[in-house]
Amino acid sequence: MVLGLCLLSGCAGKSDVPSDSGGGGGGQAQSGETAAENAAVKDEVTVVLKGEPSNIDPHGNTELVAMTTQVQIFETLVKKDEEGNIVPSLAESWEQVDDKTIRFKLRDNVYFHNGEKMTADDVVYTIQRATKKPSSASIFASFDAENTKAVDELTVDVATKAPFAAVYNYLTSTRGGIVSKKAVEEMGDDQFGRSPVGTGPFAFDNWVSGTSITLKRNDNYWGEKPAYSTLTLKFITETANRALEIESGNADIVLDPDTGDLDRLAETDGLKVVSGDSYGMSYIVFSMDDKVLSDVRIRQALSLALDLDSLVETVYGNYATVSESVMPSTVFSYKSQGRHEYNVEKAKELLAEAGYGNGLTIELNLPNGSEQQNIGVIAQNMWKEIGVTANISTASTSEIIAAGRRGDNQVTIMAATYSTGDPGHALADFDTRSDGFFRPVDKKIDELLDKGSAAYDTAERAAVYEELQDYIYHQYYMIGVANKTVNYVITDKVQNFYCDPGDIPSFAGVTVTE
């Protein structure tokens, strides 16, 4: 039995000033030991995902399982090293031309999996496409597609609509994965999403619907090539079956294990549980344009009725801490609001003041994941104590998000990972100009988001986002539930595995000994 701990020095708030030279890996920190130089290694690595992506186009969806697949296939202009610093990837250097333009110099030896050389035209096409596609438009809303232009074959000016301090963090997102202009135009979006073409260490090989995706090593890769030839990503939705897959020797790495299984798996011979801080949190969110919930007293009462200490311990055990704000504690400029207040009598008083002293019924729409449903059932029981009946319905995460955008969610529970590590990303769903499923209506939040986005001075920027956290927290637009860890189960033959605070690990550097 081994319990591994990822020392995620790159998780907490870092300087917003990036380095423009040097190497480095992805935004991940090491767990495990490097394989002995001459050790025999397996030629196929098998990873279990919690579900099947709808597609693996970087601009095609917001599913974590899709992003985990994309990061093996696609690369970004810049990336984060294991300490969270911005370092080169497909761009070898860059300079700030003015407060709205960055000039990137591209590597001269990068080829897509279809054999086409990557050029500035592909970068321009990628950013223009990312600003238009629904699944990436919110992340790229600050980018100026019209003024992002190729200077020459290997030089590109990336423009933003206004000064944008977090530009480098956003470019590290999987939505910033550079796509082949020729491949997308020839294949069309649907086919590209099922058989994508990138520049990364692995190339797409095969997709068996309902079962797995197979990737093959890119032997023409410009960087260090993987030590094995085949990466198989299996789809197993049931948490118990994911655990069984690695216990029975049919997998090397399992993502998204149920936290209730982790202590048992850590005691299992031949397995390791690897955990680290993350950019992830779970939360309860109220539709901001719902007539009943527009009364802040009702939102506050629902918050006061929750014993979050008990709830988080029951759902997560030792693998999360109680949230004390409206974004994860690892995100830049995080500000604790203090311990969550649990006060049933005060909650009842607020409901009575709001005209619901005889009871209230709300609709609680939950994604199918066990995590959110476990939180929902506990919250449902706690709300009963103050006379609130929560009717639970369930659907897929994508359906819940779509329903929220239509205004069909009253209350929902989500688990989100803000892979950029940026507060503007973590709070973006509150922006009234977004297509957010929170149904945002508060223009004061827009003003503070804009002010924080434009502030290049780190201290000034942090102060703005701290003010914004104060405001959202005391409006009770959401209830932060838990700051989560990223958790993985691996066999003791897996080496060079890095857990990622964005929960999107690369497997390119992994080796599995025979």
N, C-alpha and C positions, 0 to 999 in steps of 0.2 A: 504494500500500500504506500502510495506517495501522494501528498497534496502539494501541488506546485503553486507558486505565487508569482504573478507577473508584476514586475516592478515598473509601473507605467509612469516613468518620469515625464513622458510627453503628454500626459492627460490633463494636468492642471493648466491654469492660464499661463500662456507664454507671451513673450514679446511679439508684437505685431510686425516687427521689422524682420524680414526674411534675409537669409544668406543667399547670395547669388552664385556661389561656387561650391565645389566639393561634392562628395558622393553621399552615400547613406542609403539605408533601406526605407521601407514604408514606415508609417506612423505606428510602429509596433515595438514591443519590448520583449526581451528574450526570456524564455522559460525552457529549461532542459539544457543538455550539454551537447557540444558539437560532436558529431560522429567521429570515431577514430578514422584516421586518414585512409587506411586500407581496409576498413570493414566492408563486408558485402552488404549491399543494400537492395531492397526490393525495387523492381522496375515499374510497379504500379502502386499508387497510393489511393486509398479509398476513404472518402469523407462522406459523412451522413449529414444532410440538411433537413430542416424541419418541414420542408414542403417543396413543391415544384414551382419554379417561376413561371409567370405567364409569358414572359419573353426575356431575352438577355441583351436587349438594346439599352445602352446607357441612358437614353432619353425616353425609354418605353414604359417604365413603371417605377414605383417607389418601394418595391419589396426587398427586404433584406436578403432573402435567398437569391434574388436576381443579382444584387450588388456583389454578393460573395462570389458568384460565378463570373460576373463582369470583371472583377479586379484581377482575375487570373488571365484574362484575354486582352483587356484594354489597359492603356497607360495614359497618364495625364501630363501636362506640361511641367508641373512641379509636384513634389510630394513631400511628406513629412518624414524626417528621420525618427529614430527611436526616442529622441528627447523632445519631439514636437516641433523641431525647427524646419523651416521651408528649405528644401534642397532641390537641385536639378533632377529632372527625369527626361522627358522628351525634349525639353529646352535645356540647353547647356549653359546659358547665361541670359541675363535680362537687365534692363535699365528702365527707370521711371522717366519717361519723356516729359510728361506734365502730370498734373494731379488727377487726370482722367485717362491717361494712356501709358501702357507698359509695352516696351519693345522686347520681344523674345527672339533669341537666336536659337534655331533648332539644330539638333544633331544631324550630321550629314550621312549617317550610316544606318538609318532606320527604315525598315521595309514592313509593309503590311503582310498579313498571312497570305494574301492573294498575289504577292510578288511585286506589288506597286510600291514605289518609293513614297514615303511620307513627305509632304511639302507644306508650305504655308497655306496653300489653298485648302488642304484638308482641315487645318486648324480653324481657318475662317469659316468653312462650311460647318464644322462641328459647333462652334459657338453660335452661329446664326441659327442652326437647327435647335440647339439647346434652349434658346430664348423663345422658341415657338411651340415646342412640344409640351403638352399639359403636365407631364410627369417631371419635367426639368425646368419649366418656365419660372417657377417660384424661386428656385436656387439661382437662376441666371437673370432674374428680373432687373438687377442693377447693371447688367452688361449692355453695351450699346452695339447691337448687331450691325447697324448700318455703317458705323465708323470703325469697326474691326476689319482691318485690311491687310493683305499681303504686301510687304515692301519689296521682297524678292523671293526666290524659291525657298530660302531657309530663314527668312526674317518676317515676323508678323507683329503688327501693332494691335494689341487687345485694348479696346476702349470700354469705359464705363460711362453711364449717363451722368454721374456726379462723382465727386471724390468718394472713394469706396475703400475704407481701410482694411476690410476683410477679404479683398480680392484674391489674395494668394490662398487663403484657407478654402475659399469656394472652388478655386481651380483644382484643389486636391480631391474634391468630391468625385465619386464614381460617375456622376453626371458630366464631369469634365473629361471623361475618357474620349480620346481622339479617334474618330471613326474615319473610314476610307470613303471619301466623297464618291469615287467611282463605284465602289461596292454598293453603297446605299442606293444610288441612282439606278444602277443596273438591276438590283434585286428587288427594290421596293421595301417599305418599312416592315411589312409582315414577314417576308422571307428573311430579311436581315435580322429581325428579332429572334428568329429560330435558328439561324446559322450565321452568326456575326463574324465580322472581319476586323481584327485589331492589330496591335503591334506587340502584344505582351509575350511573356515567356511560354504561354500555352496557346494553342490554336484550337478552335472548335473542331470536333470530329464527328460526334453522333449524339442524337437525342432520342431516347426511347420514352415516349410519353407515359407518365405515371410511374416510371422506374428510375431513370438516371440520365445524366449527361456525361459524355466522355470527351475529355480534352487530351490532345497530344502535345508533346514538347515541341516548341518552335525551334528547330535546329538552325534557323537563320536569325535567331534573336541577337540583337545588338549588345545586350548585357550578359551577365553570367547566366548560363543555362541551367535548368533544373537537373538534378542528379538522376532522375528517373524519367521514363518516356510517357507514362500514362497516368492521368489524374481522373478518377471516376467520382462523380458527385451523385450520391443516391438520395432519393426523396422518401422520407419516412415521416409521416405526420404524427403518428402516435408516440408520445414520449417514452412509454414503456418499451415499445418496439425499437426505438432508437438506442436505448440502453442495451437491450438484448442483442442488437446487431454487433456492438463492440465486445460485449461479454462473450459472445459465441465465436469471436475471432473473424468476423466477416467485415470488419471496418478497422481503420487505423485511428480515425479522428471523428468525434461526434460533436456537432455544434448544437447549441440550444438544448442542453439536457434539462430535464425537470429538476428544479432546485431540491425537491423532495427526495431525489435519487442520489444526490451528490455525496452525502456522507457514506452511504452504502457502497457506492462505486469507488470512493477513495480507499475503502477497506478491502477492495477486491484485488487479489494478486494479479500482477501484470498490467494494472491500469493506474493512471494518474488523473487527478482532477486539477486542472490548471485554471486559476482565477486571477482577475485583476480589476482595477478600477475602470470605469467606462464612461462614455458620453451618454449613457442611457438612463432613463427614468420611466416610471409608470405614473399615471396621473388620472384623475377623474375630471372630466371637462363638461361644462354646461353650455348649451347653445346660447350664444350671447344675444340672439334676437327672439328668444322664447318669451312669450308674454308673462307666464307665471314666474319664470326664473329671472326676469328682468329686475325683480325686487331683490336687492342685495341682502336683505334680511333672511330671505329663504336660502340663498346660496351660503350665507354664513352659518345658518342653522344646520344645514346638511354637513358642513365642514365640522362644526362643533360636536356633532353626534358620533363622529368616527374616532375610535380608539386606535390610532395608527400604530402605536407601539405593538399592541397585540396583533393587529392585522398583518403588519410587515413580518413579524416573527413567525406567524402561522404560515404565511404564503412563501416566504423566502428563507426562513431559518437564518443562518449566518451569512447569507450571500446578498445582503442588501442592508441599507440603513434608512431610517425614516427621513423622508424629504423635509427640508426646512425652507424651501423656496419654490419658485416656479420654473426652474431649470436645474440641470444636474450640477452637483457640487464641483465637478471637474472642469466645467466650462469657464472660459476667461470671464472675469469680473463677477463671478458668483458671489452673492451676498446672502448669508443666513438670516432668516427672519425669526430665529429662535424656535424653541420646541413648539410643536403643534399643540394647540389648546383643545382639550377634550372636556366638554362641559354639557352634559345632557340637559340639565335644568335650564341653562341659559338658552340652549337650542330650542326648547319648548316655548320659552318666553318669546323668542324672536318669531317663531311660527305664529303664535297667538297674535302678536302685534301686526303681523302681515295679513291676518284674517283667516288663518288656517289652524286655529286652535282645536278644531274638531277633526283634523286629519287632512292629509294631502296625498294624492296619487301621482307618481311620476313614471315615465317610461325610461327604462335603462337598457340601451342597446349595446350588446357586447360582441367583440370579435370572438371567433371560435377558439382562440388559444386558451389553454388551461390557466395560464397566469391571470389573464384578465377576468376569466370566469370565476376563478377562486376569489379574487378581490371583490367581484360583483356580488357573490353570494354572501360574503361576510358583511359588506356594506349594506346590503339589503336587510340583513338581520339587525344591524346596528341602527339603521334608520327606522325600523319598526318601533324602537324604544321611544322615539319622539313623535310617533303617530304618522309616519310617512310610509306609504306602501310603494315599493318599487317593482314594477312589472318588468321582468327580464325577457328579452328576446335576443337571439344570436344570429350572426351571419359571418361571412368571410370578412377579413380586414378591409379588402378593397370595396366590398359592398357597404360596410359601415362608413368608410370615408365618403363614398359617393352619396350615401343617404344624408350624411352631415352637410355636404355641399348643397344638397337640395333643401335643407332645412327640416329633414325628417328625423333627426336625432334630437332628443331632449337632453338626455344625459348619456354619456358613454365613458368607457374606460379604455385607455390606450397605453401601450408600451412603445416608446420612441427612442431612437438613438440618433443623436445629432452629430453625424460623422465629421463635420467640419470643425467641431469644437468651438464654434463661434456663437456668441450670444444672439446675434441677429438671426442666425439660423434657428436657434432654440426657441426664439420668441416669434418667429415669422408667421405662425398661424393666427396670431392676434392682429395682423395687419389687415385693415378693412379693404385694401386694394388687392389682396390675394384671394384666391379661390379656396380659402381655408374652410375646413369642415367645422371650425368653431363658430362659424357665422359671425365674424367680428363686426362690431358696430362703433367701437370707441376710438374716435379720431385723435384723442390725446396720445394713445399708444403709437399711432402712425408718426406723430410729431417726434416722439422720443426715439423711435426706431430710426428715423431719418437722421436725427442729430447724432446718434451713436455711430451710424454707418459712415458718416462724413468726417468723423473725428480721427485724424491720424495720430494725435498725441495720445499715448497709451493711458495716462492718468485721466485725461479728460474723457476719453471713451469709456473707461471703467466707471467713472462717476455717473455718466448718463445711463448706462445699463443698470447700475445699482438703483438709481431713481426709478427706472422702469420696473424693476423687480418689486420694489416697495409698492408701487402703484397697483400692479396686477394682483399681487398677493392680497392686498387689503380690499380689493374689489371682489375677491373670491370668484374670479372668473374660472379658476381651476383649483383643484386640490392636488398638490404634489403628494404622491403616495410614497415612493421609494427611490432612492439612488441605488442603482443596480450595479453589480459586478458583471463582467463578461466571464462566462464559464464554459469550459470545454473539457471533454473527456478524451484522453489519448492513451494509447498503449505505451508500455515502458520501452518499446523499441523505436518510438518516434523521437527524433532529435531535431534540433534547430527549429522548433515550432515557436512562433511568436504570437502572443495574443494581442489583439488590436483594440484600443479604447473605443473605436467606432464599431466594433463587432463585425468587421469585414476583413478577416485575416487572409493574407496571401499564403499560398502553399508552395511557392516556387523554391524556397530555400529548405524545405523539409526533406529529411531523409528518414527512411524506415529500414532498420537493419533486419537481416534475415534471421 
